Amino acid sequence: MKWLYKNVPITSWLPQYTQLQWKGDLSAGLTVGVVLIPQGLAYAMLAGLPPIYGLYAAIIPPILYVIFGTSRHLMVGPVALDSMLVAAGLGTLAIEGTAEYIQLAILLALCVGLIQLTMGVFRLGFLVNFLSRPIITGFTAAAALIIGFSQLKHLLGIRIDSSNYVYKVIESACQHIEEVNLPTLLLGLAAIVIIKLSKRFRSRVPGPLLAVLFGILVVWGFGLDQVGVRVIGEIPKGIPYFALPEWSSTQVMELLPIAGTIAFISIMESSAIAKGVQFKRNDYRISPNQELIGLGMANIGASLFRTFSVSASFSRTAINEQVGGQTGISAIISAAFITLTLFFLTPYLFYLPHTILASVIIVSVLGLIDPKEWRYLWQSNRTDFWMLLITFVGTLLLGIKEGILIGVGLSIGLVIFQTTRPHMAILGKIPGEIHYKNVNRFDQLEVRNEILIIRFDARLYFANVAYFLDTVEEWMAAKGPELALLIIEADSINDIDSSGVRTLETLVQNTESKGIKLFFANVKGPVRDALKRAGFMEKMGTDKFFYQVQNAVDYYDQKPGDRYLEYATQTNN
């Protein structure tokens, strides 16, 4: 039974489901379903697919996530960023809206799902940590601009060449600016105003839905479809049928890079949203690896029921939690509402104009740009700010896939740089006390010319031993011929490998050749164990290891104090 609770989380909470929870879930599910109609249609169009595929993506995938995911509030379905990545990845392989393009989108969802499922099964969720928050912020801001400009053709009612490069979209728009369809533009701008005002005045009816109703009524009432305003047209009734996606090994190899990108971005988005909601509650816990399985099953289900990849929606999850959603049943109710829409309401969407959907997308993606985060990073961490800016500019100028690669490269590069060049400090004594602090951070510390005390703030292993040794020797040389004692304050060294031990042996040889004594202070138990196993402590002598830096200094000054041998033989600290 424990295995079932762990691997199929719905079995752990569904038997305890109550009538009170049903009331909250019903209200939240219907509200999210209403919001999902315009968003689903818009995001499918953004992905380069017929709008109906956005509603298909809102039926089976969220139900599968509810069964296998651990968040009881996360709303899984079509989202703007994933849709944009789909369009960016498939735009070079097929023409938008064609049968080949749709087939590739369906296969792409399967690839995304299998990647996520595999990562969950093998507990590889930690890999997403290689994309830091600044990188994601920069990429998302650039992607939002790319998405927004990609909708100009629908907002203006003109032909614009599709491109992932903003400057090319702007150039193409300028070339066709005289062809702007004024009714289309005015309708789109009016929709943006409606959505914005609904947020400002906290309308009970979601802004996107108001915009959709407004657009349908205006186009139908004034016959604007006869004067160049493009509408969705006839939408097939019913839900998608089950079918295995068509595929070839060549297609899979072409799709894997974009599938990996979508999978990683989706994981990070979903994890952040799920944890954000879960922090407000104490009745359940998020399992990162099970979340991967839930998302993977949702995307596999999306492919098997002939639609495109899905992820967690921040806006719909927030609505679900705020309106009173209690469990995953709210997502199932939302999916049922979309199913009813597909059976009975599709004729009423005939006059829905593309410019309205473009307006929904533009307003949605503008919310992805977070100026506060930019200001915060500029004030708190300039390194993170420049990483954000480089990713932003790289994505904007080179494209979405290239932007992700830049972000991954920067993240990994920063990890390597920080690991190979950790913080080191020269310590001085606080007057009248036995404590030693960084001379670059504290004033009026006592520093003796014949003693050099160095603290190394990282594990000592193959990646940073060269930097450690070079820095120590550089600081020893700076001390000059007066240097008689070197003390390594090892309190921050949590681990050491064979390369680290060899480096310490080299340091011993270098100090002995110069007639300089070498002591160690605050060496932690696990590190002492490693040094003992390597025979280093026996060669060095246990009289060179001390409790504290002050003990080492007192011993050098031949003052009475705590004995070194008792400390050196303890291995449990």
N, C-alpha and C positions, 0 to 999 in steps of 0.2 A: 504493500500500500504506500509506503514511503517513496518507493521508486516512482509510482504513478503521480503522487503529489508533486514530486520534484520535476518530473519531465513533462507532465501535463498539468500545469498549475491551476487550470480552471476546476479540476476535481477537488482542490483543497478549499475553495471558497463557495462554489455553487451549492453544495448540500446545506450550507448555513444561510442561504439567501432568504431575505425577509420581505414582507409586504411594504415596509417602510422604504427599503432600498429600491423596490420596484417603482414607487412614486417618483423618486429622484431620477432614476434611470430613464423613465418614460419621458419626463419633461426634457431632460438633457439630450436624449437620443433624437427626439423630434426636432429640437432646436438645431442640433448639429446637422441633421439631415437636410433641413431647410437651407442652411449655410452652404452645405456641400454641393447642392445642385449647381449654382453659378460657378463655384470654385472648380468643381470637377470638369465642367464643360470648358472653362477657361484654361485649365492646366493641360488638358488633353490637346487643345489647340496650340498651346505653347510648345508641347512636345512634338508638334508636327503631325498629329493624328486627328482624325475626325472627332469632333467634340464628344460624341456619345461614348467614346472609350474612357473618358473621365468618370462617367457614371458606372461603367463596368468595373472600374478599379475600386469603386466604393462599396462593392457587395461582398465578394468572397474573401479578399485579402484581410479586411478588418476582422472578420469572423475567425479566420485562422489565427490571427495574432491573439485574439481574446483567449483562444484555446491553449496556445503554447507560450504566450508572453506572460510577464510577471506584473506589469503595471496594470492597474484596474481603471486608469483614467486616460491612458494614451489613445489618441485617435489616429489610426493608420489609414492611409489612402493616398490619393494623388496630392503632390505638393509642388510648389513653384520651382524650387531649386533642382529637384530630381528631374522634373519635366524639361527644364532648360538643359540639363546634362544629357538627357536622351536626345534632344534635338541637336545638340552640339556634336555628339558622338555619331549619330546616324546620318547627319546632314552630308557627310562626305562619302557615304556608302550608297545612298539611294535618294530619290526625290520624295519630298514630304507628301504624305497623303496617298502614295501609291501602294499597291498590294505588297510589293517587295519591302517597302518601308515599314508597313504595319507588321509584316512577318518578322522583320529584324527586331522591331520593338518588343514583340512578344518573346522572341528568343533571348533578347537582352535581359528581360525580367527574369527568365529562368537562370541565366548565368549569374545575375546579381543574387538571387535567392540561394543558389548552390554555394556561392562564395560565403555568404553570411551563415548559412547552415553549417558548413564545414568549420568555419571559425568558431562557432558556438560549440559544436561537438568536441573539437580539440582544444577548447578553452583558450582561444587566441585573441580574446577581446582586448588584451593589453596592447596589441599592435596599433590600435587607433590612437594611442597616446603619442605616436610620432608626429601627429599633426596638432600643434599647439593652438591655444585659443586665438592669439594674435594672427596666426596664419589663416585660420578659419574666418576671422573677422575681415581681414583684408580680401580674401577670396570671395566671401559672400557679398561684400560691398561692390566689388567689381562685377560679379555675376549679376547682381541686382541691376546695375546700369546696363549691362549687356541685354538682360531680359527686357528692361524698359524700352530700350531703343529698338529691340526686335519687334516690338508691337506698334511701331510708328506706321507701318504699312496698313495695319487694321484701323488705327486711330485716324489716319489721314485719308484712308480710302485710295491709296495709290500703290503702284507697283514699286517695290524696293527689293533689290537683290539681297538674298539671305546671306548672312555672314556672322561669324563669331567676333569680328573685329568692329568695334564701335565706330572707328573713323570711316570705315568703308560703308557702314549703314548710313551715317550722316552724309557722306559724299553722294550716295545713291539717292537719298531723300532730297538733297538739294537739286539734283539733276531732274527730278520729277515733281518739284514743288508746285509747278504751274498746273499740275493735274489733280490737285487736292479736291476731294469731294466735300463741299461745304456742309451739307446735311450730316454726312458721316462724322466730320470733325466736331460739329456742334453737339451732336448726340453723344459722342464720346466724352467731351469736356463736361457736359451736363451730368453724365453718369459719375465722373470723378467727383464733382461737387456734391452729388447726392450721397455718395459713399462717405466722403469726408464729413459732411454735416451730420449724417446719422451717427458717426462716432462721437462727434462733438456733443451732440444733444442726447446721446445714449438711447437711441431709438430702440424700442422693443423688437421691431422688425429689422433683421440684419441689413446693413447697407447694400451689400452685393445683390441681395434678393430684391430690394427696392429698385436698384438700378436695372435689373433684369426685367421686372414688371413694367417699369417706365419705358424701357427700350422697346419691348414687345408691343405695348399699347400705342406708342407714338408711330412706330413703323407700320403697324396694322391700320391705325386710324387715318394716317395721312398718305398711305401708299408709298412710303419712302423706298421700298424695295424696287419701285419702278423708276427711281431717279438715281440709281447707282449705289444705294446702301446695301451692302452684302449681308444676307441673312443665313442662318444655319440651314434652313430648308427642312425637308422631310427627314425625320429620324426614325429608324426601325424600332418597332415595339419589341418587348421581351428582353430576357437576360441572355448573356453569352452562354454558349454551350461548351461542354468539356471537350478538349482535344489536345493531343500532344503537339507541341510546336514543331514545325518543319525546321530542319537544321542540316548543316554540313560542317565538316571539320574546319574548312576555310573560313566560314562565317563565324564560328566560335572563336577562332584565333583572332579575327578582326575585332570581335566584340569584347574580348577579355580585358583590354586596357580600360575601356570606358566602364565596363561592368565593375571592375575593381574600384574605380574612382567613385561610382555611384554607391557601391556597397559601403565604402569607408565613410563617405559623407553622410549617408543615411544612418549608419551606426552612431556617429558622433551627434548628429541632430537628435536622434531618438533618445540616446542615453541622457543628453543634457535636459531634454524636455521631461523625460520620465523621472529623473532625479529631482528636478525642480518641483514637480508636483508632489512627489513622495515625501520631500522634506517637510511639507505642511501637514503630513498625516503620520500616524504611528500604527496603523492597523495592518500594514503589509510592508514587505521589503523587496527591493529590486535586485534581481540576480543578473549581472551583466552578461554572462555567457548564455543564460536562458533567454535573455532579450535578443541575442543574436539568432538563436533558434527560432524565436517567435517571428522576427522580421524575415528570416530566411524562408519560413513556411508561408508567410504572407506573400512574398514575391514569387515563390514557386506556384502558389495558388493563382496569382495574377496571370502568370504565363499559361497555366493549364486551362484557365477560363478566358483566354484570348484578350489580354489587356497588357498595359505597360507597368513598369516598376513603381512601387509605392514606398512611402516612408511615413514617419510621424509628423503630424501637422501641429505646429505651435499654436496657431490661432484656434483651431477646432478643439485641441486639448484644453486650452484655457477656457473656452466656452463651456465645454463639457464639465469641467471642475467647478466653474463659477455658477452654472445654472443648477447644479445639485447632483450631478452624476456620481453614483456610488460604486459601481462595478463595471465590468466589461459588458454587461447586458445593455448598457446605453449604446455601445458601438453596434451591437447586434440589432437594436431597434432602429438605429440610423440606417444600417444596411437594408433592413426591411422596408423602410420608408423610400429609399432609392429604388428598390425593386418595384414597389407600387407605382412610383413615378414612371419607370420604364414601361410599365404595362398600360397605364391610363393617362399620363399627362404629356407624353411626347408630342402629340399634335399641337399642344399649346405653345411649344417651343419653336414652331416653324418660323415665326417672324423675329426671333431673337437675333439682333445684329452682331456681327463680329466685333464692331467697335465697342460694344458694351463689355464683351468678354475681355477685350484688350484693356479696357479701363479697370476692370476687376484685377487683372494681372499687374498693371502698373502700380495701383495703390498697394497691392499686397507686397510687391517686391521692394517698394520704397521703404517699407517697414523693416527690411533686412539690413538697411544701412544704419549703423549705430554711432553717431558722432560722439556720444558720451564716452564710448570705449576708446575712441581715438584720443580724446583729450586726456583720459585717465592714463593711457599708456605713455603719452608724451610727458606727463608730469611724474609718473612713477617709475617707468623703465624705458629708457630710450632705445635699448637694444631691441626690445619687443616691438616698439613703435616702428623702427626701421624695417624689421621683418614684415610687419603688417603692410607698410607702404610699398616695399619691394614686391610683395605678393599681389597687392592691389594693382600696381602699375603693370606688372608682368602679365597678369590675367587680362587686364584691359587692352593691352597692346598686342599680346601674342595669342590670346585665346584661352578658352576655359580649361581644356585638357593641359595645355602648357602651364597655365597658372597653378593647377594642382601639382604638377611635377615640380615647379619652382617651390611651392610651399613645402612639399615633402622633402625636397633637397635642403631647403633652409632649416627645417626642423631637425633633420638627421645631422646636418652639418653643425648646428648649434650644440646638439647633444654631444657630438664627438669633440668639439672644441672645448666645451665646458668640462668634459670628462678628462681630456688630456692636459688641460691647464687649470686645475682646481685652485682654489684660494689658498695662499700661503701667507704667513705673517711673521714678522720679527716681534718678539715680546719684550716688554720692560716691566719692572716691578713698581707696583703702586706704593708710594712712600708710606711707611709705617704699617704696611700689611704684608701678607705672604702671597698675595695674588699677583698674577702677571697678565698684562693686556697688550693688545696690538698697538705698537708705537705710532702707527699712522692714524689711530682713532682716539687716542687719549693723550692729553698734555701732561707735562711734568712727570713723566715716568722715569724711574732710575734705570739707566742703561750703562753697564760696565764695559769698558773697552776690551777687556780680556775675555769676556763671556758673550757668546752668541746663542740666543734661544729662539728656536724656530718651531712654529706650529704648522702642521700640514692638515688641511681640512677635507680629507677624502680618503677612500680606500686606496692603498698603495698597490697598484697592479700594472701589468705590462703596458697599458695604454698611457700611463702618466709617469712612469719611473724616470724616463729621460728628462722630463721637465723638472721633476723633484730634484734629481741629482744636479742638473745644470744650475738651478736656482740656488740650491744650498752652496755650491762651490762659488757661485757669483757673489753671494752675500759673505762667504768666508773671505774671499779675496778683498772685498770692500773693507773688511775689518782690519786688514793689514797684518803686519808681523806681531802685533800685540796679542792677537787671538790665542788663547790657551785652552779654552773649553767650549765645546759645542754641545748643546742640549736639544734633543728632539722631543718636543711636547707632543705626545702621541694620543691625546685624549680623543681627537676627532678621527683617528684612523680606526675604522671599524673592521677592516679585513685586509689581508695581505696574501699575495700569491707568490709562486716561486720566483718570478721576475722581481718582485718587491724585495724578497729576501736577498737575492743576488745583488741588488742595488745597495742594500744596507751593508753587505759584505764589502762592496767596492768603496762605500763611504768610510768604513772602518779602516781599510787600507790607506785611503787618501789622507785621513786625519792622522793616522800613525806615522805616515811618511813625513808629515809636517810637524810632528811633535805636539799635536793637539789632542786633548782628551775628548772622548765621545760618551755622553750619558743619554739615557732615555728616561722619560717621566710619563706617568699616567698611561702606561701601555695596557690596553684592555685585555681581559682574560682570553678571548678567542684569538687575538693576535699573538699573545704570549704562547698559547698552545701551538700555533703554527710555527713560531720561531723555535720552540723547543723541539718539535718534530723534525725541523730542518737542521738541528744541531747548532743553530746560531747563538743561542743563549749560553750554551756550554763553551763555545769558542770565545765568545765575547766576555763571559764572566758575569755571574749574577750580581756582582758588586757595581755594575754599571746601570742597574735598573732601580728606579725610585718611585715612591708614592706620588710625590708632587715635585714641581720644579724647584720649590724652595728647599726640599730635602736634598736634591742634587747639588744645589748651590752651597748649602751648608756642609755637605760632605766634601766638596771641593775646597771649601774654606777651613776644613778640618774642625768643624763645630759639631758638638753632640746633637743627635737627633734620632728619628726613627731609623731602624736598621733596614737596609736594602734587601737582605737575604730573605727575611720573612715575607716581604712583598713579592719578591721574585718567584717564590715557590707557590704562591697562591694562583690558582687557575680558574677560579669560578667568578671572577669579577668582570 
